[in-house]
Amino acid sequence: MFSKDNLFAISLFPYLGFLWFLTRSGQTPRLALVGFYMTLVFVAVTIPAGIYAKMQYGKALANVDWLHGSAEVFLTLANILIVLGFRQAVLEARRSK
């Protein structure tokens, strides 16, 4: 069976495909698109943070609060950008009616 680490790595490919189609469509609000790409930054930060947690503390990243919280800031930022991007698009669509 697949381990959670394998599933995490495999899930990156569909997400990259999602980003490719989203970008290519040209219909996604720019700020939201930046937020979706920011999710990749979250992943890029989380992987070394997880390795550091394991090597330095002998624990999973989720069990090292300060490190886990620091990595999660990037996911929070990505989510905020996505919401603000779509909010801006909705407001613009309402104004153009």
Secondary structure, 3 states (H helix, E strand, C coil): CCCHHHHHHHHHHHHHHHHHHHHHHCCCCHHHHHHHHHHHHHHHHHHHHHHHHHHHHCCCHHHCHHHHHHHHHHHHHHHHHHHHHHHHHHHHHHHCC
